[in-house]
Amino acid sequence: MEKIILTGDRPTGRLHLGHYVGSLKRRVDLQNSGDYKRTMIMIADAQALTDNIENPEKVRQNIIEVALDYLSCGLDPKKSILFIQSQISELCELTFYYMDLVTVSRLQRNPTVKSEIKMRNFEASIPVGFFTYPISQAADITAFKATTVPVGDDQLPMIEQTREIVRKFNTVYDEVLVEPDALLPETEACMRLPGTDGKAKMSKSLGNCIYLADSADDVRKKVMSMYTDPTHLQVSDPGHLEGNTVFTYLDAFCKEEHFERYLPDYANLGELKGHYQRGGLGDVKVKKFLNNILQEELEPIRLRRKEFEKDIPEIYRILKEGSDAAREIAAQTLSEVKSAMKINYFEDQDLINEQVKKYH
Ligand code: TRP
């Protein structure tokens, strides 16, 4: 079977390093690998609205931010279809039909929905659209017959829910839909990049993000004030790696070649960690090293962003073209879905013949 990628992001803010190591970087590699028939990247504005209903302007403003971040990371509209969820009305139709295949109690058991309800204090009054967004996400994935969904592990319950919907649909109606697989980040550090304050996850609301669009100076300042080991007071003290954000970032970003360039006293990360744990290695030195690595990674992204920022109408054209292309694919799937569900009355000559016979 031909492999197809679909993934996306909610446009509620600029993308940060957590998005980058968790998914964006991988998407670019996948796009360029030649292993996939199609790569589809969706700006999930309709999903963003499910919990930002009082804030449509935020979603609207962040479409362009996310698109610029995509393009500057190397997602290429010649190779990938970049599109906006809300412009594909077929997704709503699919969602409506899939709702017949899912129970309320199954949605209530979805761990991602459960934790998000808590996080947003929705317990007392959950918007129905929010509650059912896993079904809409199943529509996003299946509309394009995606085989492969690159996401973080927080999205695994969504993929599982999608697979259940696919199996149910294919059993009840006909083999139309494709069961997708999640594709997780390769390492633990990439899966859950902590914020600069050492808190569980990089997140806009905690103000602990390094954004892809941050200036070199901002990145440096954020790195230099990063959370490390609170017991490592003097250079000579032994340091701890566990929960030490700077080392977690090094796990995610550092390659051996970086030592040759920026810290030739050490051969690799193992040696650097060893010295830190023994004592005698100061945080500032490690932070400067990390800053060099991040600057090297982020500088080309920043420069490309500046280029793309010069022609904003072109970005909207790219998104329009992608949305038109996505719509065509989704329409094909929807037509197959409707005929499997026997709601394709006007395309079904057999049905008409059958009724003719009945009334003859
Ligand atoms: N739920 C995803 C997030 O919050 C965004 C998303 C919407 C998505 N539809 C999708 C991801 C389909 C993968 C596939 O990041």
Residues whose N, C-alpha, C, O or C-beta is under 5 A from the ligand:
A	BS01	LIG	L6 T7 G8 D9 R10 A44 Q47 Q137 D140
